[in-house]
């Protein structure tokens, strides 16, 4: 019985911490706050958290002057995020971040292969009451859903 209570508590705490991390991600408005976020979470073992790290790493390309440097950052981060989604296809955070990035990425870069797939996945998740409902507002605000 104590083991079960401990498991439930740890799952609750992980969800709460993830909610706070999502809020921190969305409140990062300066290059410095983005850098701090990446430094704090880039070593995480949680794919959901790494999705937000990927998003800010991709955004770092904006700060580069050299177009080849921008493309290198973009391609490296795209590959990392797609690998995370492939390994964790039911993770709502990964799908949300990938959809957001693909919708905002210029079409010339060709990063738009999964938009419809992610929209279908997220639409289904939006219709379900679960512990990720705090994410719904961000999905609606930052994607075409």
C-alpha positions as CSV (number, residue, x, y, z in Angstrom):
1,X,0.0,0.0,0.0
2,X,2.8,2.4,0.9
3,X,4.5,1.6,-2.4
4,X,1.4,2.4,-4.4
5,X,1.0,5.7,-2.5
6,X,4.6,6.5,-3.2
7,X,4.2,5.8,-6.9
8,X,1.1,8.0,-7.2
9,X,2.9,10.8,-5.3
10,X,5.9,10.6,-7.6
11,X,3.7,10.6,-10.7
12,X,1.9,13.7,-9.4
13,X,5.1,15.5,-8.7
14,X,6.5,14.7,-12.1
15,X,3.4,16.1,-13.7
16,X,3.5,19.2,-11.5
17,X,7.2,19.8,-12.3
18,X,6.5,19.4,-16.0
19,X,3.8,21.9,-15.8
20,X,6.2,24.4,-14.2
21,X,8.8,23.7,-16.9
22,X,6.2,24.3,-19.6
23,X,5.3,27.6,-18.0
24,X,9.0,28.5,-17.7
25,X,9.6,27.7,-21.4
26,X,6.7,29.9,-22.5
27,X,7.8,32.8,-20.3
28,X,11.4,32.8,-21.7
29,X,11.4,36.0,-23.6
30,X,15.0,37.0,-23.8
31,X,18.1,35.3,-25.2
32,X,19.5,35.1,-21.7
33,X,16.4,33.4,-20.2
34,X,16.4,31.0,-23.2
35,X,20.0,30.1,-22.5
36,X,19.4,29.5,-18.8
37,X,16.4,27.2,-19.7
38,X,18.6,25.2,-22.1
39,X,21.4,24.9,-19.6
40,X,19.1,23.9,-16.8
41,X,17.3,21.1,-18.8
42,X,19.5,19.9,-21.6
43,X,20.7,17.0,-19.5
44,X,17.2,15.8,-18.6
45,X,16.3,12.2,-19.3
46,X,12.7,13.1,-19.8
47,X,11.7,13.3,-23.5
48,X,9.0,15.8,-22.7
49,X,11.4,18.2,-21.2
50,X,13.9,17.7,-24.0
51,X,11.2,18.8,-26.5
52,X,11.3,22.3,-25.0
53,X,15.1,22.3,-25.0
54,X,15.0,21.4,-28.7
55,X,12.6,24.3,-29.4
56,X,14.9,26.8,-27.8
57,X,17.9,25.3,-29.4
58,X,16.3,25.7,-32.8
59,X,15.4,29.3,-31.9
60,X,19.1,29.9,-31.2
61,X,19.6,29.8,-35.0
62,X,17.9,33.2,-35.2
63,X,20.9,34.7,-33.3
64,X,23.4,33.5,-35.9
65,X,24.5,35.7,-38.7
66,X,26.0,33.0,-41.0
67,X,23.2,31.2,-42.9
68,X,25.3,27.9,-42.8
69,X,25.5,28.1,-39.0
70,X,21.7,28.6,-38.9
71,X,21.1,25.7,-41.1
72,X,23.4,23.5,-39.1
73,X,21.6,24.3,-35.9
74,X,18.3,23.8,-37.5
75,X,19.1,20.4,-39.0
76,X,20.8,19.1,-35.8
77,X,17.8,20.1,-33.7
78,X,15.2,18.8,-36.2
79,X,16.9,15.4,-36.2
80,X,17.1,15.3,-32.4
81,X,13.4,16.2,-32.0
82,X,12.2,13.8,-34.7
83,X,14.2,11.0,-33.0
84,X,12.6,11.8,-29.7
85,X,9.1,11.7,-31.3
86,X,9.9,8.4,-33.0
87,X,11.0,6.9,-29.7
88,X,8.0,8.3,-27.8
89,X,5.2,8.6,-30.3
90,X,2.4,9.2,-27.7
91,X,4.2,12.0,-25.8
92,X,1.9,15.1,-26.2
93,X,4.7,17.5,-25.4
94,X,6.9,16.2,-28.2
95,X,4.0,16.3,-30.7
96,X,3.0,19.8,-29.6
97,X,6.5,21.2,-29.9
98,X,7.1,19.5,-33.3
99,X,3.8,20.9,-34.7
100,X,4.5,24.4,-33.4
101,X,8.0,24.3,-35.0
102,X,6.9,22.8,-38.3
103,X,4.1,25.4,-38.6
104,X,6.5,28.3,-37.9
105,X,9.4,27.0,-40.0
106,X,9.7,28.5,-43.5
107,X,8.4,26.0,-46.0
108,X,11.6,26.3,-48.0
109,X,13.3,24.3,-45.3
110,X,11.0,21.4,-45.9
111,X,10.2,20.7,-42.3
112,X,6.5,20.1,-42.6
113,X,6.1,16.4,-43.2
114,X,4.3,15.7,-39.9
115,X,1.9,18.6,-39.5
116,X,-1.3,16.6,-40.3
117,X,-0.2,13.6,-38.3
118,X,0.6,15.8,-35.2
119,X,-2.7,17.7,-35.7
120,X,-4.7,14.5,-35.6
121,X,-2.8,13.2,-32.6
122,X,-3.2,16.5,-30.7
123,X,-6.9,17.0,-31.6
124,X,-7.6,13.6,-30.1
125,X,-5.7,14.5,-26.9
126,X,-7.5,17.8,-26.6
127,X,-10.8,16.0,-26.4
128,X,-9.7,13.9,-23.5
129,X,-9.6,15.0,-19.8
130,X,-6.2,14.0,-18.4
131,X,-3.3,15.3,-16.5
132,X,-2.0,17.2,-19.5
133,X,-5.0,19.5,-19.8
134,X,-2.8,22.5,-18.7
135,X,-1.1,22.1,-22.1
136,X,-4.3,22.7,-24.0
137,X,-4.2,26.5,-23.8
138,X,-0.6,26.5,-25.2
139,X,-1.6,24.2,-28.0
140,X,-4.5,26.4,-29.0
141,X,-2.4,29.6,-28.6
142,X,0.8,28.4,-30.5
143,X,-0.5,26.1,-33.2
144,X,-3.3,26.2,-35.8
145,X,-5.5,24.0,-33.6
